Amino acid sequence: ADTTEVGCWQHASDYVKMLKVVYPQVKLMHPKITIMNGGLVDLGDWAHEFITSGVKYVDALAYHAYDYIHAGNPMWDGASDPVYPANYLKRLNLIRSWLADSDKPEVPIFMNEGAAIAGKPAPSDDDLKRVQAYFAAFMTAQMIGEKLEQYSWWVSYGMPSSYGTSITDGDPYYYVTNTLHTALA
């Protein structure tokens, strides 16, 4: 496995072994607590193995979903109404298909990070902010429609320059939240 995919757990089986020991102990001491995995970023072999063999040791399954905004892409440049963000459903459907083959197919799903972030070449800050705000509205509707237990919007504020641009002027959370309110209205 690519260690960039899995952080400190090179093999999903090692992560499952740890959860097998830790999960019952935590639940014994704190029975009402919700235990979830570290959010799955790449949905490759590691994630598949974890979901099919280790999801029984979590109370909720966490994953991340992102789409990228590239300068020069007519879908995003100057966008005030970006297309339906299908990446979110594509990832969710793959997770659900793996859950169907697991010991806990009805585990609640949390998208604990999701966003539209700057790709390469990066769009202008204004385009990025505008698209993020409208994209958040689409994502909100999509996640409610899919009956996820929870989702979290993550803004590209302070992202490393290797991802392109980041929003550094003012408070991006305030900007996206208020523009999201306008988009939803």
MOGIDA-V196852 format. One line per field, one symbol per residue. ss: DSSP state (H for helix, E for strand, - for the rest). Layout:
ss=???
//
This chain:
ss=--HHHH-----HHHHHHHHHHHHHHHHHH------E---E----HHHHHHHHHHHHH--EEEEEEEEEE----------------HHHHHHHHHHHHHH--------EEEEEEEEEEE------HHHHHHHHHHHHHHHHHHHHH----EEEE-------HHH--------HHHHHHHHHHHHH-
//
